[in-house]
Amino acid sequence: MGLYTNSGMDFYRFFLPQHNPRLLSVAPRQIELVELEQISTELLKAVGRLKTRSTRSSDNQAKIDYLTTALTALTNVVEALGRCCDDTPADTDEQLLDIVRERSSYPGWEQWTALVLEQFANSPAFESLRQSRLDRPLVKRAA
């Protein structure tokens, strides 16, 4: 789908169930897996830059060895998440609308929300679904 995460992503709110109880009852969506892969890739790059900086300074060899081990592990994480993304079916319009509704209520997600909605601007089915679902609450409450 080619969507990029918000640079100020609230990792806790959108990926950790103890901060978002909805995650306990909803299967992972493909877009969330893609975002985790992107986050992992950024962490891999950051650790790589840290190792480069460490080799240029008087840091001890043990630290460089630890960073090398971390880079190997992170490479495996990025590759595994990539395979997981490839094996996960694309999100339905309804799933995308749910995530748009969830995130659009938080500051800093306006651009991301606009990008998702723009990609579906010419889809009559999506527009109909959007109109019927945007006003519904995200969490179903027990009666």
Secondary structure, DSSP 8 states (H G I E B T S, - for coil): ------TT--HHHHH-TTT-GGGGTS---HHHHHHHHHHHHHHHHHHHHHHHHHHHTT--HHHHHHHHHHHHHHHHHHHHHHHHHHHS----HHHHHHHHHHHHTSTT-HHHHHHHHHHTTT-HHHHHHHHHHTTS-SS----
